């Protein structure tokens, strides 16, 4: 059982630090993107307990997700600005995913991992 502790972070960078500490102990690089997080879960066969998941749901919710997309749009290349604008519009319309929901979806897409939200 691996425990992601939501009280250890309040933003996406903090989440990346937490999962790097948990899953990348012997590596010389750290997770820094959603794709990178997805990549490190391949080959992992464990249960993950996300403690203080309600705090993480709030921390990684609408406001932070909106800021995340706006920053990518401002930065432009190499990001697909049209796609990110569409994701931002969906978020604002209430049909898009928050960062928390995206992270949950990434974890749940790995069949060897069972996620428990505490």
PEFEN-V248609 format. One record per helix or strand of 3 or more residues. SS is the DSSP state (H for helix, E for strand). FROM is the first residue (numbers start at 1). TO is the last residue. If there is no record, write none. Layout:
# PEFEN-V248609
SS;FROM;TO + SS;FROM;TO
This chain:
# PEFEN-V248609
E;2;5 + H;6;8 + H;12;23 + H;34;41 + E;47;51 + H;53;59 + H;62;75 + H;81;93 + H;99;108 + E;114;117
